[in-house]
């Protein structure tokens, strides 16, 4: 079948929404590190919405590891399909904001040249928590990280996002070009602050004067929200049928999208507010709300749902007791820990989250959400648990989510079959938990991961007891039976 491209774009069916601007007039102003499905369903869409007003904000997407996205998008001139669906129907839209895709390991100089170009005014990131090469418990650079060590020794051929950023800034400084704005779009607290912290420290390790230059860069924090499940072969086939041409790299998402951004862009920015982005002076309250309510609930239901045999979020939400558990977690345990959000309807937001989780059209895999738990838990669950412990209030549901992660991370499911655990600490976890069957011993081993739990939770006796109780029930009766305990009585 013929591929989607600039040439075939005019011939697509009338029902397909096409870019409302002349792509030939668009130039690159943004370099995005980590051009995965989420970026293409979120920031790239916001940008696509405003290119008609200012075409100088096209995107160069950079893959830091795999060539898959480049190989799929280049023959399509960067075009791809956005499929937005819920239980009531779907819409198909062609996104044209991505003009170029580079693969960093293949040609690091091309990436650095694009980042150092004066036309590049924003460098944004969706590289997941582990891509920051930092200690999640402290937010500081992991100076012993293998990629960081490599990039310090070979700054002209970096591997990490941090190494690419600092080398590009060094080249701009040498050429007398102003620093670009760094824009983190990853799910971690104070993402802009964390990014600037690790970038500045890396620059200082290279050169004190470079460190001083990097200290002056803008790195606003953001809060992002849109559920983007992995695209399946069935999705691709259905989209190709609707388009009449083949699209090798479409993305599937939900109607809901949210982007809250601190408005600090010295070299200007796209008018993303016209596409629905919210610009405010300080984003931390919204960020905390999203991390604790959405992401914390997502992780909890993913681990429990995966253990109970649910492949998708919607299937997990249909398990007896899951909706009651998640609704109670959000309302009773998380919401009291949140900072004030003037004018924001928290109850309505919680209701929206429940309905989004139940969306049967999104096959968001529990396995996908479960990935990288050692990096995600400190932000998504442990911060809330600390707040509840300080207040002297219960957090049974939150602790159960952590216990479910411990069960999952051991790498064996309830039937004794291996789980494909994707986590930076997977090797260490496997080694420390191997051969352990007693819940107390398992919990003690996991709490020894100080980069996850730090000393305060690791030494909290009540937290330990709660984990042992939850893990004991999961090991003895299974996740489905544990969830059923939370089912509200009928009638």
Order of alpha helices (4+ residues) and beta strands (2+ residues): alpha-beta-alpha-alpha-beta-alpha-beta-beta-beta-alpha-beta-beta-beta-alpha-alpha-beta-alpha-alpha-beta-alpha-beta-beta-beta-alpha-alpha-alpha-alpha-alpha-alpha-alpha-alpha-alpha-alpha-alpha-alpha-alpha-alpha
